[in-house]
Amino acid sequence: MKLPIVAYGDPVLRKVCVSIDENYPDLKKLISDMFETMHAASGVGLAAPQVGLPIRLFIVDTSPDEEGKDGFKRVFLNAKILEETGEPWAFTEGCLSIPEIREDVMRKPNVLVEYYDENWKRHEELLTGMPARVVQHEYDHIQGKLFTDTLGLLRKRLLKSKLDAISRGEIRAEYKMKFPQQRRKR
């Protein structure tokens, strides 16, 4: 089932998320729904806060084809970034919760991450390049941070009216969204 993606301005996107355990209700269905939602929105990552849940869960799928060959696809439960290394590099990032805004973000190219997969198997994995970048972006979500937080003060001021418009639902996304400031119709 496709879930609505929470738009910029919703308080859930600013919460430091809580850890969960294997007894979390309907976890397998939630993970499946998140993958369906992310793929339908043409995303490469999706965190639980983006579907309104303040829990430490995110998914990543940078697969270049529908069979998942030569790609990176993972479920991250209770992830912790242990180390980020290397010379930071710029790459234009976007976010499903912040449609139509894309900005250069500096991130380190290597990340050591500890997490549990969907079967509650513990992993410690060193990621590099694009998988590392996507994991850092999604990890920021479960820490209550957005990619726009990395921007300079001037750039943030220039984007303020666009970000406010997103909060009010004055944007057209190709996927279902939930807007925090959209007025209810009577």
N, C-alpha and C positions, 0 to 999 in steps of 0.2 A: 504494500500500500504506500502510495506517495504521501509524504508528510509535508505540511506547510513549513517553509523555511522562515525563521524569525529574522526580521529586518533590523538594521542598525537602529539603535536607540532603545531597544528592549533591554530591561535590566538584567535578564538572564545571561546576556552576552558579556556582562561585566562581573559575573560571579566566579570566584575560585571554586571549581567543582569538587564534589565529594567522591571519595572512592566507593566502589561497590564490591559485592562479592557474588559468588556463583548462584546465590539465591535471589538475585534481582529478578523481579517478575517479568516474564515474557522477553528475556534478553535476546534469545535467538531471533524472535520475530522483530524486535526493535532493530537489530543489526541488519536483518534482511530488508526491512523497510527503509533503513538509512541508505543502504546500497542502491535500492530502487530509486529513492529520492535523488541521490547524488548523480546517478547516471542520467536520469530524466532531465536534470538541470545542467548536464554537461560539465560537471565538476570533477575534480581529481581528489578531493578530500571533503569530509563533512564531520563536524564534531557535534556531540549530543546537545550542547547549548543552542546550536543553530536550529534544532527542532524543539527547543523549549525545555530541555532537561538538563539540570545542573549537575551532571554526573561525569566522571572521568572516563569517557568513551569517545574515541574517534576512529574513523575509517579512512583508508587511503587506497586509491586505485589509479595508478598512472599507466595502466595497460594500454599499449598502442593499438591493440585490436580486440575484437569482441571475445576471442578465445583466451585472452589474458597472457598470450605468449610474449616473452621479452619485456614484461612489465613488472610492476611492483604493486602487489595487492595485499593489504594486511588489515586486521582488526587490532586496535590498541586499547586495552583495558588497564586502567590505573597506571598509565605511563608516567615515567620520570625520565627527564633528560639528565644524564649523568655528566656529559661533557660535550662541548662544542669546540671544534678546533679548525685551524686553517685561516687563510686570509679571507675576510669577508668579500662577497661578490654581490653585485646588484643584479636584480632580475625583476621584471614587471609582474607584480602579483595582483590578483583580484580576489574577491570573496563572494560567495553566494548570498551572504547576508547584506552585502553592500554592492548591489548590481550597478553596472555601468561606470564604476570607478576602478581604475587600474593605476598603480603607482610603483615606481622602483623601490625595492626594499633590499637593504643590505643584510645578508645572513652568512654565517660561516658555512663552508662546504661539507663539513664532517660532523656527525652527531652520533654519540653513543647513547642509546635509549634502552631502558629496562621497561618491560611491559608484560602483560598476560594476553594471550590470544583468546579467541572465542571458545576454546576448549579448556581454558584456565591453565594452559601450559605457560610457564615463565620463560621469557626470552631476554637476552641481553644482546643487542645487535648494533654493529657499527654501520651507519648508512652514509652514503656520499652522494654528492650531486643533487639531482632533482628529488629523489626520494627523501633525502635529508631536509631539503627545503620545505617540501610539503608537510613532513612530520613536524618541523618547527612551527609552521603556520598553524596547523591543527592543534598542536600542543599549546600554543598561545591561547587558543580558544578556551581550553579547559582551565587555563590560568586567569581567565577574565580579560584577556588582551586581544586587540584587533590590529590588523596590519597598519591601519591608519595611525595607530599610536606611535609608530616608528618614524613618522614624517616630521619634518621641521615645522616650527611654529608658523612660518609664513604660508607653507603649503597647506597646513591644517586650516588656516583662516580662509584661504582661497576655496577650499572644499566645503566649508561650513554650510553654505546655502544648499549645496547638492545633498549633503548628509542629512540636513533637516528635512529636505523634500522626501528622501527615502523613508525617514521615520513617519512622515505623514501619509505615506502610500502614494505619493505623487511620482510614481515611476512605473514603467512597464517591464515586467520580468516575464520570461518565457516559462516560468514555473510558478507554482502556488506559493504565496508568501503571506506572512502574518505581520502586520504593521502596528507598532506600539501606539502611535498617535493618531491613527485613522479614526475619524469620527464615525460613530455608529449611526446608521441610517434608521430613521423611525418609520 
